Amino acid sequence: MLDGPQTLSVSIWRGTGTTGAFQGFEVPRQGSQTVLDVVSWIQQNLDPTLTYRYACRVGMCGSCAMMVNGVPRWTCRTHVNKVDRGGALTIGPLRNLPVIKDLAADMDPFFEKWVKAEGLFHPARTRHEEVARVDPASEARRTADRAIECINCSVCYAACDTVAGNPDYLGPAALNRAWSVVNDERDAGRAEVLAAVSVSGGCHNCHSQGSCTRHCPNELSPLDSIAGLKRETARSFWRKGR
């Protein structure tokens, strides 16, 4: 038996770009119902034009991230009975990103910043050389491991108030990736990465509010990664004698 209301009052953002409004739907409430189940039910039973994004449905890909009652979440792992407010849900596209249509956000700016932060592997060897050996117990490897499980779902980016106030800020995911590269013993671009994250909009623009870490579905800590970049960029600055 379900406790509380037997139906859900769901408000979903409808529109493209900066134009749109919330539209209301009544959805049957079911046991073990996720927010993604709710969105799918509306699309399948009430309005086939509703646009949203998902893939695995089991908390692996992060594609289904949306704003649920103002909080960025993976909707496939968010159960309605944990987040509804008296039988009501408000669902929107991820914050801090352009809207393609309805609940589908444009991820291009997010990935462009990932590249701008030099979150790329800079090989030190060619394919003709022996593969580099990395000690899994080394301090650098353990440090890189703590940041490497990011799947670029953009939940931290949507949660970040600094991104909301400063569109040039690289954001927690890009900086978290940069930190994993800085600590990769095989990477030959450490100086380039530190230079990229030192510019205006880089790691020193972080206000250390911690929304990124608080909302990360994979329980990573971009805040720790950004703090690490702040330390290393400062050390790099002073080593150059400036």
C-alpha positions, 0 to 999 in steps of 0.5 A: 500500500502507498502512503499519502496521495495516490497521484503526483502533481508534476510540473515539468519545464517545457520550452526551447532556449530561454523561452518556456514555462512549467506545465502541469501533469497528474501521474499515478503514484507507484511503489519504488517509483523513480523520477525518471519513471515519472518523466517516462510515464508522461512521455509515453502516456500523456505527451509524446513530444516531451524531450528528455535524455537518458540511457542506462537507467541504472545509475551508470551513465549520468545522462538522465541528470535533471533539476528535481525540486531545485536540486540536480540529481540523477533521476534514475536513482532518485526515488519519488518518496525521497524527494516529493513535497506532499505529492508534488514534483518540479522537474527542469533541465540542468541549471547553468547550461543552455536548454535544447528543448524541455528537459534536455540541456546542451552539454557543449559548454560543459565539455568545452570547458573540460578541454579548456582546462587541459583535461586531456592526456598528454602522452610522454611516449609514442605507441612504439615505446614500451607501455609506462608502468605505474605503481598502483600504491604510489601517492600520485596514483592514489591521488589521481584515483580519487578524482578519476571516477567522474563520468561527466554527468554535469550535476556538480556543474549545475549545483555550482553557484560560482558557475551561475555567477561567472559564465567564464568559470571552468567549473568543478568537473573540468577542474577535477579532471585537470587534477587527475591529469596533474597527478598522472605520472604518465602525463607530460603536460603538467605545466600546461594543465597548471597554466590552463587552470591558473587563468581568469575563470580557473581554480582560484575563482572557486569560492569553496562553497562545496555544492559540487561535492555535496551533490556528486552522485559518485561521492567524489570531491571536486572541492578537494581537487580544486584545493589541490590545484590551488596549492600546485598553481601557487607552488608553480608561481613561486618556483618561477620566482615571480 
